[in-house]
Amino acid sequence: MKRTMNLLPQVSFSILMALSLKPRHGYEIMQQVQDDSLGKIKLGPGSLYTAIKQLKEDDYIEEVPDSDIRRRYYRLSKKGWDRLNGELEYFDKTMKIARQRKVFEAFLGSDLTWIS
């Protein structure tokens, strides 16, 4: 079976999600990612700006022209919106399959001894 799309790393996906609301500067992105992940993802400046650099190189995000001199603001590009929608469609399909298979109910009601 041919793989048509590699999923984005979790940090990159989370940044695109944060930027789906509005253009943001780095610290705002870090805060939104932490809020969206219920505190499970806490980005530091190094990981944030490494991911931003890659997302810019891939043309998924762009700097907002004429943004504040002290801060760089970023927004999703057209390609970034398309990529985010593709990722969300994949996750939506995956969740539908999980619901059909009653994966959550099976997990919660099982001792999982058959897995090991």
Sequence and secondary structure as in RCSB ss.txt:
>XXXX:A:sequence
MKRTMNLLPQVSFSILMALSLKPRHGYEIMQQVQDDSLGKIKLGPGSLYTAIKQLKEDDYIEEVPDSDIRRRYYR
LSKKGWDRLNGELEYFDKTMKIARQRKVFEAFLGSDLTWIS
>XXXX:A:secstr
         HHHHHHHHHHTTS EEHHHHHHHHHHHTTTS    HHHHHHHHHHHHHTTSEEE TT  SSS EEE
E HHHHHHHHHHHHHHHHHHHHHHHTTHHHHHHT   TTT 
